[in-house]
């Protein structure tokens, strides 16, 4: 990878990091009207409140994970720039199109697919399916 390509990807990483930090974390109780009160008046509102709390927590966890990936990529650019853009599993070069979309990618698409379990994989399809 050329130094100019690395510089462009660094700018993209820094822009992503700024955007992520500017949005801030999601409010854990987004439907709370009065900051002094706790709880919810009725059961329906309680269920909605709990669902919104779970969604906000998942969003915050995803943001923290993405921020960690971005910081790791920036550190790699600083400490080992020649290793940036190489798959951490197979050590092949990650295609530029993938890095343009996800400059924080640490794995090529093939290794990423092998590292993540497929949804529904390993489940039985019927009572007689014992694979």
N, C-alpha and C positions, 0 to 999 in steps of 0.2 A: 504494500500500500504506500502510496506517495505521501510525502509530508503535507501537501496541499489537501489531499483527501482526508488525512487525519485531522487537520485543522478545521475543515468544514464539519466533520463529525463531532469534534469537540464543541464547536459553536452550537450544533444541534442539541448536544447533551446539556450544555449550560442553559440553553433556552428552555428545554423541557424541565430542567430542575427549577428554574425561576417560575415557570407556569405552575408547576406542582406546588411549590411553596406559597405562591400568591393565592391559590384557592383555599388553602388552610384545611384543617380537619372538619369533617361533617359534625354538626351538632348531634349529640347522642340522643337528645330528646327534642327532635325538631318540631313536634306539635304542642309543646308546652307553651301556654299562653302567658302564665304568670310565673316569673322566676322565683317567687317566694313560696309557691305552693309545690307540693309533691303529690305523686299519684294522679289517678284519673277518676272522674266521677262515676262512670258506668263501665260495664264489662266490655261493650263494643269498643269504646274508646281505649280501654286498656289493651285489648288485642291489637288494635292499630298502633298504639304507642310501642308495644313490644316488638312488632314487626318493623317499625321504623328504626328502633334502636338497633336491631340486628342488621338491617341494611346499612345504617350509618357506620356501625362497627366494621362490617365487611369492607365498606368503601375506605375507611381509615386504614385498615390492615393492608389493603391493596395499594394504597398510596405510599405507605411506609415501605412496602416491599419494592415498589417501583423506584422510590427514592434511593433505597439501598443499592439497587442494580445500577442506577445512574452514577452514584458516588463511586461504586466499584469500577465502573468503566472509566470514569475520570481519573481515578487513582492509577489504573493500568496505563492510561495514556501518559501520565506523569512518570511512573516508575519503570515501565517496560513498554515503550511505544511500539517496538517491533512485534510484540506479542498481541497487541490490540488488533482485533479483526481476525484472529485465528481461533478456531473452535477449541474449547478447553478439553474436549473429549477426544476427537480424532486428529486435532492439530492441523486440519485443512483450513484454507482461507474461507471465511464466511463471505458469501456473495455480497457485492456492493448494494444490490437492491434491498437485501434483508437489513443490512446496516443502515441504509437510508431510512427505512421504515422504523427500525428498532436499533438505534445506535448503541444501546446498552446490551444487545444480544451477546451472550457468552458462548452459545452453541449454534452450530449450523442447523438447518431445518431437519435434516435426517437424525442427528443425535438428539435434538429436542424432542422429536416424535418418539424416539425410542425411550427417552427418559421419563416421559409422562404417560401414565396409564390411560388407555382409551376408556371413555365413558361406556359402561356396560360390559367391558371386557371381563371375562372370568365368571360371569353370572350364568346360571343355568337358564336355559330358555323354556324348558318344560320339566315336569316332574321326572321324566325318564332320561333326561340329559345329564350324564354324570361326568362330563369332561372336566 
